[in-house]
Amino acid sequence: MDGFQTILKFFMNQKTAIGYSFMALLTMGGERVFSIVAFRCPCSDENFRYGLVFLFSPAFVLLVIGYFLNSKTWKLFTGCWVNPRKIFCRGNGCHYFYAFGQITLNALVAPVMWLSVALLNGTFYECAMSGLKNPAYLHAVCHTKSAKCFEELHKVACDKSSMPFSESDELKRTLQAQSQILGWCVIVTTALLSLLTTCCASCQSKVSHLQLMFWRVYAEKEKEQLEQIFQLYATKLSERNLKCFFENKEPEAIPLPALQAWEEASQLYSFSSSKQHYSTIHRLVEEGQKENNEERETMVGLADRREIP
């Protein structure tokens, strides 16, 4: 039992790395499925557009999905059309751009993985670049080949050109090599940018490393317990409402946060070195929830007992 708990604890501590590894495997599998099942290079003047669509469209879709699945996105933008001050609150526009930058960096993980895997495989790039009609590019690729290379480069990806097999094979290897070089450039650049971003964030951190670790653990625990509290109170409220509806009884009071408290608790939190609060809810609890001028308290079912004529 102790050994099982040790293994479970190890996987829980490494869940970020495991999640990224699982995402990488899914990306590799998805790319292979696209290459084998869906991708058919037309071997015509449409090669360039067709290859680029398969190379960048899934990356864009993954980027959009990354924005959708990040809860910070909806914390940042929910209600911003009605109340623009929610984004640029108290004249602190830099906090908005900083938060949006963090969301974007998280959303870029899957698209970068897709581009890296697709470029390392070389299928999409080979089709796209074989259809490029730029004279400088054609001269760079075909300068040691026969004259047919300039006319039939778009057929190389499908092995339908009338060039000698040695030239056709060499051209395919050249295009695949270019694709793989770009793929490794994307990987190395991403790794360096990730390292520099992490180092800059650590160097400018307002808290120590141990306190930052505590902060991350607290945020995770608060998120888990918040979901449990949502389930508990939603269940209690729904049971009470249904029971009162069918039995025609007066509802008992179930205290819930005021509308202003919900609004404040939904905002993204920025750490302040003067007050050690680890979340927006922590700050609200420590400083006290601001009372709304129009609504002092939300008591579902007891807020207004007057009958509507």
Summary of the structure (lengths in Angstrom):
residues: 309
radius of gyration: 28.4
end to end distance: 65.6
largest distance: 91.5
contacts: 787
relative contact order: 0.08
helix: 71%
strand: 3%
